[in-house]
Amino acid sequence: MPVEGGSSAAARQAKQKRKSHSLSIRRTNSTEQDRTGLPRDLLEGQESKLPQPLRNNLLDLFGQIEREFETLYIENLELRREIDTLNERLAADGQTVDGGDLSRGALKTKASHSTSQLSQKLKTTYKASTSKIVSSFKATTSRAVCQLVKEYVGHRDGIWDLGITRIHPVVLGTASADHSAMLWSIETGKCLLKYVGHAGSVNSIKFHPTEQMALTASGDQTAHIWRYMVQLPTPQPVADISFEYFVQFFEFSDKDEGDVTTLKSHQGVVIAADWLVGGKQVVTASWDRTANLYDVETSDLVHTLTGHDQELTHCCTHPTQRLVVTSSRDTTFRLWDFRDPSIHSVNVFQGHTDTVTSAVFTVADNVVSGSDDRTVKVWDLKNMRSPIATIRTDSAVNRISVSVSQRIIALPHDNRQVRLFDMTGVRLARLPRTNRQGHRRMVCCSVWCEDNPTCNLFTCGFDRQAIGWNINIPALLQEK
């Protein structure tokens, strides 16, 4: 066995003494700092980047924690007094609880029994008090009831994007890597129409705000605008399935239909497209690092939006204003303003450290951006210097969506999970995922359907299916 030299052993002992001494100094300092805590009024008067409702929430929560521990401390003092009283009684008889020579067996048994009772009471009190505190934390993390309602299966490859029609009949649209786009009945889960006009992967699908028109973007370097006409299947007798069969297998392409407009100006994959407010213009985003603005009626190229250093990943338009946001692999997203016809301003935002996979507008003039850096950030259009909320996750975030009525952000992840957060960054729920339900591979996109009480959230993934969910948020939480 090797023997340690005397000099090295002495050096090690001195080092340990210095380390323990520094630790004791650090603990003493931290204890003294903790004792001199700032009053709540002074804390509320200090400036903070946290939203005021969230800050008030935190202050109230920590106030509850302080009251719980204060109650626990008072109970602990009372228990100590009882122990001291018991010790005084036993000392009068020549015995003590904490350990002298107990000569009489009966007294020893009585003392041990009393001590165990006090110990058990102390443990029970401590457990009950801490359980109240832990339950107060748990109450803030389980705020939504999520239920799988319908699965939409029919594509031969992964589904990249989802869309919901803005006019009746309300149907679900899917864009797939199998070179097709499909329209589905939300209630029955049946395919109503299949568009096969693209020669490459269909990466995006969006619907016109007032007409039965769809906009699809594809890996064949084009975007298509095509009209559709669907009729939801009516209940039929069991023996008569001819109508349902016809609806399910009806498909068309740009060669079959004359009412298809092809937008061709990009030199790379068109990864996304969207309608500007009013539906008279569309914007497309491409891997050629540009976004194009087209006139729908003439299919002419109106503007080419340049500036991104790498491939674009997504584009989105504001629901009520002529604003466009584009995201890119260069870790930035850009805000393009077309409200003034003579001035087309652009603002660049560098809030992420990896690819910005999507950036979307909300009705309340916020921008929500998601990234491969595993964060989602909420921005205020009036002050875009820093995010008003940051959500940190354990997986890359794909195409996000925000509920208009409930103001909930749906986050699809690479790790097959879908999480729900509110606009302040508080986690509400995680969608169920087991061997029998949920996505089995990467979840690519999410979209909300405000007009359907049964299915109000849809997700799609590379497991070749789309799923309709029912998300129930308590009314009290919506008011907050």
C-alpha positions as CSV (number, residue, x, y, z in Angstrom):
1,M,0.0,0.0,0.0
2,P,1.5,3.4,-0.9
3,V,2.3,5.7,2.0
4,E,1.7,9.4,1.7
5,G,4.6,11.7,2.6
6,G,4.4,13.9,5.7
7,S,4.8,17.1,3.7
8,S,2.0,16.3,1.3
9,A,-0.3,15.1,4.1
10,A,0.3,18.4,6.0
11,A,-0.3,20.4,2.8
12,R,-3.6,18.6,2.2
13,Q,-4.8,19.2,5.8
14,A,-4.0,22.9,5.5
15,K,-5.9,23.1,2.2
16,Q,-8.9,21.4,3.8
17,K,-8.8,23.8,6.7
18,R,-8.7,26.8,4.3
19,K,-11.6,25.4,2.3
20,S,-13.7,24.7,5.4
21,H,-12.8,28.2,6.7
22,S,-13.9,29.8,3.4
23,L,-17.1,27.8,3.4
24,S,-17.9,28.9,7.0
25,I,-17.3,32.6,6.0
26,R,-19.5,32.2,3.0
27,R,-22.3,30.7,5.0
28,T,-22.0,33.4,7.6
29,N,-22.2,36.1,5.0
30,S,-25.2,34.5,3.3
31,T,-27.0,34.1,6.6
32,E,-26.4,37.7,7.5
33,Q,-27.6,38.8,4.1
34,D,-30.7,36.7,4.4
35,R,-31.5,38.2,7.8
36,T,-31.5,41.7,6.3
37,G,-34.2,40.9,3.7
38,L,-35.8,43.8,1.8
39,P,-39.4,44.7,2.7
40,R,-42.1,43.8,0.1
41,D,-42.9,47.5,-0.5
42,L,-39.2,48.2,-1.4
43,L,-39.1,45.1,-3.7
44,E,-42.3,46.3,-5.5
45,G,-40.7,49.7,-6.0
46,Q,-37.7,48.3,-7.7
47,E,-37.5,48.1,-11.5
48,S,-37.8,44.6,-13.1
49,K,-38.1,43.2,-16.6
50,L,-40.7,40.7,-15.4
51,P,-44.4,41.5,-16.4
52,Q,-46.2,43.1,-13.5
53,P,-48.9,40.3,-13.2
54,L,-46.2,37.6,-13.1
55,R,-44.2,39.7,-10.6
56,N,-47.3,40.1,-8.3
57,N,-47.9,36.4,-8.6
58,L,-44.4,35.6,-7.4
59,L,-44.6,38.1,-4.5
60,D,-47.9,36.6,-3.4
61,L,-46.5,33.1,-3.7
62,F,-43.4,33.9,-1.7
63,G,-45.6,35.6,0.9
64,Q,-47.6,32.4,1.3
65,I,-44.4,30.4,1.7
66,E,-43.2,32.8,4.4
67,R,-46.5,32.5,6.3
68,E,-46.4,28.7,6.1
69,F,-42.9,28.6,7.5
70,E,-43.8,31.1,10.2
71,T,-46.6,28.8,11.3
72,L,-44.2,25.9,11.2
73,Y,-41.7,27.8,13.3
74,I,-44.3,28.7,15.9
75,E,-45.4,25.1,16.2
76,N,-41.8,24.0,16.5
77,L,-41.3,26.4,19.4
78,E,-44.4,25.0,21.1
79,L,-43.1,21.4,20.7
80,R,-39.8,22.4,22.1
81,R,-41.5,23.9,25.2
82,E,-43.4,20.6,25.6
83,I,-40.1,18.7,25.4
84,D,-38.5,21.0,28.0
85,T,-41.5,20.5,30.3
86,L,-41.2,16.8,30.0
87,N,-37.5,16.9,30.7
88,E,-38.2,19.0,33.8
89,R,-40.7,16.4,35.1
90,L,-38.3,13.5,34.4
91,A,-35.5,15.5,36.0
92,A,-37.5,15.8,39.1
93,D,-37.7,12.0,39.2
94,G,-34.0,11.7,38.5
95,Q,-34.4,10.9,34.8
96,T,-34.2,12.8,31.5
97,V,-35.4,12.2,28.0
98,D,-32.2,12.8,26.2
99,G,-30.2,10.3,27.8
100,G,-29.2,9.7,31.5
101,D,-29.2,6.4,33.3
102,L,-32.8,5.4,33.5
103,S,-33.0,3.0,36.4
104,R,-36.6,2.1,36.4
105,G,-38.0,0.2,33.5
106,A,-41.5,1.6,33.7
107,L,-40.2,5.2,33.7
108,K,-37.9,4.4,30.8
109,T,-40.7,3.0,28.8
110,K,-42.9,6.0,29.6
111,A,-40.1,8.4,28.5
112,S,-39.4,6.5,25.3
113,H,-43.1,6.5,24.5
114,S,-43.5,10.2,25.1
115,T,-40.4,11.0,23.1
116,S,-41.6,8.9,20.1
117,Q,-45.0,10.6,20.3
118,L,-43.4,14.0,20.2
119,S,-41.1,13.0,17.4
120,Q,-44.0,11.6,15.3
121,K,-46.0,14.8,16.0
122,L,-43.1,16.9,14.8
123,K,-42.7,14.9,11.6
124,T,-46.4,15.0,10.9
125,T,-46.6,18.8,11.4
126,Y,-43.6,19.4,9.2
127,K,-44.9,17.1,6.5
128,A,-48.3,18.7,6.5
129,S,-46.8,22.2,6.3
130,T,-44.4,21.4,3.5
131,S,-47.2,19.6,1.6
132,K,-49.2,22.8,1.6
133,I,-46.3,24.6,0.1
134,V,-45.6,22.0,-2.5
135,S,-49.3,21.7,-3.5
136,S,-49.4,25.5,-4.0
137,F,-46.6,25.1,-6.6
138,K,-48.3,22.1,-8.3
139,A,-51.5,24.1,-8.6
140,T,-49.8,26.5,-11.0
141,T,-48.6,23.8,-13.4
142,S,-51.7,21.8,-14.1
143,R,-54.1,24.2,-15.7
144,A,-55.5,22.6,-18.8
145,V,-57.4,19.4,-19.7
146,C,-56.2,17.9,-23.0
147,Q,-57.9,15.1,-24.8
148,L,-57.2,13.4,-28.1
149,V,-60.4,13.5,-30.3
150,K,-59.5,12.5,-33.9
151,E,-56.6,11.2,-36.0
152,Y,-56.3,12.1,-39.7
153,V,-54.4,9.4,-41.5
154,G,-53.9,9.1,-45.3
155,H,-50.6,10.7,-46.3
156,R,-47.7,8.5,-47.5
157,D,-45.0,10.6,-45.9
158,G,-44.5,13.1,-43.1
159,I,-46.8,16.1,-42.7
160,W,-45.0,19.5,-42.6
161,D,-47.8,22.0,-42.1
162,L,-51.4,22.5,-41.2
163,G,-54.1,25.1,-42.1
164,I,-57.7,25.8,-41.1
165,T,-60.1,27.4,-43.5
166,R,-61.4,30.8,-42.4
167,I,-64.8,30.5,-44.0
168,H,-67.5,27.8,-43.8
169,P,-67.3,24.9,-44.3
170,V,-64.4,24.8,-41.8
171,V,-62.0,22.1,-42.9
172,L,-58.5,21.0,-42.1
173,G,-55.6,21.3,-44.6
174,T,-52.4,19.3,-44.5
175,A,-49.2,19.7,-46.5
176,S,-47.0,16.6,-46.8
177,A,-43.6,15.5,-48.1
178,D,-45.5,13.0,-50.4
179,H,-46.0,15.9,-52.9
180,S,-49.7,16.4,-52.0
181,A,-52.0,18.5,-49.9
182,M,-55.2,17.2,-48.5
183,L,-58.4,18.7,-47.1
184,W,-60.2,16.9,-44.3
185,S,-63.5,16.8,-42.6
186,I,-62.8,17.7,-39.0
187,E,-65.8,15.8,-37.6
188,T,-65.5,12.5,-39.6
189,G,-61.7,12.5,-40.2
190,K,-62.3,11.7,-43.9
191,C,-60.3,13.2,-46.8
192,L,-62.5,15.5,-48.9
193,L,-60.0,16.5,-51.5
194,K,-56.4,15.8,-52.5
195,Y,-54.2,18.3,-54.5
196,V,-51.4,16.7,-56.4
197,G,-50.2,19.7,-58.5
198,H,-46.7,20.0,-57.0
199,A,-43.6,18.2,-58.2
200,G,-41.9,18.4,-54.8
201,S,-42.6,18.2,-51.1
202,V,-45.5,20.5,-50.1
203,N,-44.1,22.5,-47.2
204,S,-46.9,24.9,-46.3
205,I,-50.6,25.4,-46.7
206,K,-52.7,28.5,-46.0
207,F,-56.3,29.5,-46.8
208,H,-57.7,32.7,-48.2
209,P,-59.5,34.8,-45.6
210,T,-62.8,35.2,-47.6
211,E,-62.8,32.8,-50.6
212,Q,-62.3,29.0,-51.2
213,M,-58.7,29.4,-52.2
214,A,-55.6,27.7,-50.9
215,L,-51.9,28.7,-51.1
216,T,-49.3,26.0,-51.0
217,A,-45.5,26.2,-51.1
218,S,-43.3,23.5,-52.4
219,G,-39.8,22.1,-52.8
220,D,-40.3,22.4,-56.6
221,Q,-39.4,26.2,-56.1
222,T,-42.9,27.3,-56.7
223,A,-46.0,28.3,-54.8
224,H,-49.5,27.5,-56.1
225,I,-52.8,29.3,-55.6
226,W,-55.7,27.0,-56.3
227,R,-59.5,27.1,-55.8
228,Y,-61.3,24.2,-54.1
229,M,-64.9,23.3,-53.6
230,V,-65.8,20.9,-50.9
231,Q,-69.0,19.8,-49.3
232,L,-69.0,18.1,-46.0
233,P,-70.5,14.6,-46.1
234,T,-74.0,14.3,-44.8
235,P,-75.2,11.3,-42.8
236,Q,-76.0,8.4,-45.2
237,P,-77.6,5.0,-44.7
238,V,-75.2,2.3,-43.9
239,A,-75.7,0.6,-47.3
240,D,-75.2,3.8,-49.3
241,I,-71.5,4.8,-49.2
242,S,-71.1,6.1,-52.8
243,F,-71.0,9.8,-51.8
244,E,-68.4,9.2,-49.1
245,Y,-66.3,7.1,-51.4
246,F,-66.3,9.8,-54.1
247,V,-65.4,12.6,-51.7
248,Q,-62.6,10.6,-50.1
249,F,-60.8,9.9,-53.4
250,F,-61.5,13.1,-55.4
251,E,-58.2,14.7,-56.4
252,F,-57.0,17.3,-58.9
253,S,-53.8,19.0,-60.1
254,D,-52.7,22.1,-61.9
255,K,-53.0,20.1,-65.2
256,D,-56.6,19.1,-64.5
257,E,-57.9,22.5,-63.2
258,G,-57.6,25.7,-65.1
259,D,-58.0,27.8,-62.0
260,V,-54.5,27.3,-60.6
261,T,-52.0,30.1,-60.4
262,T,-48.3,29.2,-60.3
263,L,-45.8,31.7,-58.7
264,K,-42.3,31.2,-60.1
265,S,-39.5,33.5,-59.0
266,H,-37.5,31.7,-56.4
267,Q,-34.2,29.9,-57.1
268,G,-34.6,27.5,-54.2
269,V,-37.1,25.5,-52.1
270,V,-40.2,27.6,-51.1
271,I,-40.5,26.7,-47.5
272,A,-43.6,28.8,-46.5
273,A,-46.2,31.2,-47.8
274,D,-49.0,33.3,-46.4
275,W,-51.8,35.7,-47.4
276,L,-51.6,39.4,-46.6
277,V,-54.6,41.0,-44.9
278,G,-57.4,41.3,-47.5
279,G,-56.1,38.4,-49.6
280,K,-55.0,40.4,-52.6
281,Q,-51.3,39.7,-52.1
282,V,-49.2,36.8,-50.9
283,V,-45.7,36.4,-49.5
284,T,-43.4,33.5,-49.9
285,A,-40.2,32.5,-48.1
286,S,-37.5,30.5,-49.7
287,W,-34.1,28.7,-49.2
288,D,-32.6,31.2,-51.7
289,R,-32.5,33.6,-48.7
290,T,-35.3,35.9,-50.0
291,A,-39.0,36.5,-49.5
292,N,-41.2,37.5,-52.4
293,L,-44.4,39.6,-52.4
294,Y,-46.8,38.7,-55.3
295,D,-50.0,40.2,-56.6
296,V,-52.7,37.5,-56.6
297,E,-54.8,38.7,-59.5
298,T,-51.8,39.1,-62.0
299,S,-49.3,36.7,-60.3
300,D,-46.7,39.4,-60.8
301,L,-43.7,39.8,-58.5
302,V,-44.2,43.1,-56.5
303,H,-41.2,43.1,-54.1
304,T,-38.2,40.9,-53.3
305,L,-37.3,41.1,-49.7
306,T,-33.6,40.5,-49.2
307,G,-31.3,40.8,-46.2
308,H,-31.2,37.4,-44.5
309,D,-27.8,35.7,-44.5
310,Q,-29.0,32.1,-44.6
311,E,-32.1,30.1,-45.7
312,L,-35.5,31.3,-44.6
313,T,-37.5,28.9,-42.5
314,H,-40.9,30.6,-42.2
315,C,-43.1,33.6,-42.9
316,C,-46.2,35.0,-41.3
317,T,-48.5,37.9,-41.9
318,H,-50.3,40.1,-39.4
319,P,-54.1,39.4,-39.1
320,T,-55.2,43.0,-39.4
321,Q,-52.2,45.0,-40.7
322,R,-49.8,44.9,-43.7
323,L,-46.9,43.5,-41.7
324,V,-44.8,40.5,-42.5
325,V,-42.3,38.6,-40.3
326,T,-39.7,36.2,-41.7
327,S,-37.5,33.8,-39.8
328,S,-34.2,32.3,-40.9
329,R,-31.4,30.0,-40.1
330,D,-29.2,33.0,-39.5
331,T,-30.6,33.2,-35.9
332,T,-32.7,36.3,-36.7
333,F,-36.2,37.2,-37.7
334,R,-37.2,40.3,-39.6
335,L,-40.3,42.6,-39.5
336,W,-41.3,44.1,-42.8
337,D,-43.8,47.0,-42.8
338,F,-45.9,47.6,-45.9
339,R,-48.5,49.9,-44.3
340,D,-47.0,52.9,-46.2
341,P,-46.9,52.2,-49.9
342,S,-44.0,54.5,-50.4
343,I,-41.9,53.2,-47.5
344,H,-41.0,49.6,-46.9
345,S,-39.2,49.5,-43.6
346,V,-37.5,46.4,-42.1
347,N,-36.3,45.7,-38.6
348,V,-33.9,42.9,-37.6
349,F,-34.2,41.1,-34.3
350,Q,-31.4,39.0,-32.8
351,G,-33.0,37.3,-29.8
352,H,-31.9,33.7,-30.4
353,T,-28.7,31.7,-30.7
354,D,-29.8,29.1,-33.3
355,T,-32.1,28.8,-36.2
356,V,-35.4,30.7,-35.8
357,T,-37.9,28.0,-36.9
358,S,-41.0,30.3,-36.9
359,A,-42.2,33.7,-35.8
360,V,-45.9,34.5,-35.7
361,F,-48.1,37.5,-34.9
362,T,-50.9,37.7,-32.3
363,V,-54.0,39.8,-32.3
364,A,-52.6,41.8,-29.3
365,D,-49.6,43.1,-31.3
366,N,-47.1,40.6,-30.1
367,V,-44.6,38.5,-32.0
368,V,-43.8,35.0,-30.7
369,S,-40.7,33.4,-32.0
370,G,-39.5,29.8,-31.6
371,S,-36.0,28.4,-32.2
372,D,-33.7,25.4,-32.3
373,D,-32.0,26.9,-29.3
374,R,-34.9,25.4,-27.3
375,T,-36.5,28.7,-26.4
376,V,-39.6,30.6,-27.3
377,K,-39.8,34.3,-26.8
378,V,-42.7,36.8,-26.7
379,W,-42.1,40.3,-28.0
380,D,-44.1,43.5,-27.9
381,L,-44.3,45.2,-31.3
382,K,-44.2,48.6,-29.6
383,N,-40.9,47.8,-27.9
384,M,-38.8,45.0,-29.5
385,R,-35.6,45.7,-27.6
386,S,-36.0,42.7,-25.3
387,P,-38.6,39.9,-25.0
388,I,-41.4,40.4,-22.4
389,A,-41.3,36.6,-21.7
390,T,-38.9,33.7,-22.4
391,I,-39.9,30.0,-22.4
392,R,-37.1,27.5,-22.0
393,T,-37.7,23.9,-23.1
394,D,-35.7,20.7,-23.4
395,S,-36.0,20.3,-27.2
396,A,-35.9,22.2,-30.4
397,V,-39.2,24.1,-31.2
398,N,-40.9,23.9,-34.6
399,R,-43.8,25.8,-36.1
400,I,-45.7,27.4,-33.2
401,S,-49.2,28.8,-33.1
402,V,-51.1,31.1,-30.8
403,S,-54.8,30.9,-29.9
404,V,-56.6,34.1,-30.7
405,S,-59.3,33.8,-28.0
406,Q,-57.4,32.0,-25.2
407,R,-53.9,33.5,-25.9
408,I,-52.2,30.1,-25.5
409,I,-49.0,29.2,-27.3
410,A,-48.7,25.6,-28.7
411,L,-45.1,24.4,-28.9
412,P,-44.4,21.3,-31.2
413,H,-41.1,19.7,-30.4
414,D,-38.5,17.5,-32.0
415,N,-38.8,15.0,-29.1
416,R,-42.5,14.2,-30.0
417,Q,-43.9,16.4,-27.3
418,V,-46.4,19.3,-27.6
419,R,-46.5,21.8,-24.7
420,L,-48.9,24.6,-24.0
421,F,-47.9,28.0,-22.4
422,D,-49.6,31.2,-21.7
423,M,-48.3,34.6,-23.0
424,T,-46.4,35.2,-19.7
425,G,-44.4,32.0,-20.1
426,V,-46.3,29.9,-17.5
427,R,-46.6,26.3,-18.5
428,L,-50.2,25.1,-18.7
429,A,-50.1,21.5,-19.9
430,R,-48.4,18.9,-22.0
431,L,-50.4,16.9,-24.6
432,P,-50.7,13.2,-23.8
433,R,-48.3,10.9,-25.5
434,T,-48.4,7.1,-25.0
435,N,-47.9,4.0,-27.1
436,R,-51.6,4.3,-28.1
437,Q,-52.1,8.0,-28.6
438,G,-50.1,11.0,-29.5
439,H,-47.3,11.5,-32.0
440,R,-44.6,8.8,-32.5
441,R,-42.1,11.0,-34.3
442,M,-41.1,14.7,-34.5
443,V,-44.1,17.1,-34.3
444,C,-43.7,19.7,-37.1
445,C,-46.6,22.1,-36.7
446,S,-49.6,23.2,-34.6
447,V,-52.6,25.2,-35.5
448,W,-55.7,26.4,-33.5
449,C,-59.3,26.2,-34.6
450,E,-61.3,28.8,-32.7
451,D,-64.7,27.9,-34.2
452,N,-64.8,24.2,-33.3
453,P,-65.8,23.3,-29.8
454,T,-64.8,19.7,-30.2
455,C,-61.4,20.0,-31.8
456,N,-59.7,23.3,-31.1
457,L,-56.1,22.4,-31.6
458,F,-54.4,20.4,-34.4
459,T,-50.9,19.0,-34.6
460,C,-49.0,17.1,-37.3
461,G,-45.7,15.3,-37.4
462,F,-43.4,13.0,-39.4
463,D,-45.4,10.0,-38.3
464,R,-47.7,10.7,-41.3
465,Q,-50.7,11.8,-39.3
466,A,-52.5,14.8,-38.0
467,I,-54.2,14.8,-34.6
468,G,-57.2,16.8,-33.4
469,W,-57.2,17.7,-29.7
470,N,-59.8,19.2,-27.3
471,I,-58.1,21.7,-25.0
472,N,-60.2,22.8,-22.1
473,I,-58.9,25.9,-20.1
474,P,-60.7,26.9,-16.9
475,A,-62.7,30.1,-17.3
476,L,-60.9,31.6,-14.2
477,L,-57.5,31.2,-15.9
478,Q,-58.8,32.8,-19.1
479,E,-59.9,35.9,-17.2
480,K,-56.4,36.2,-15.8
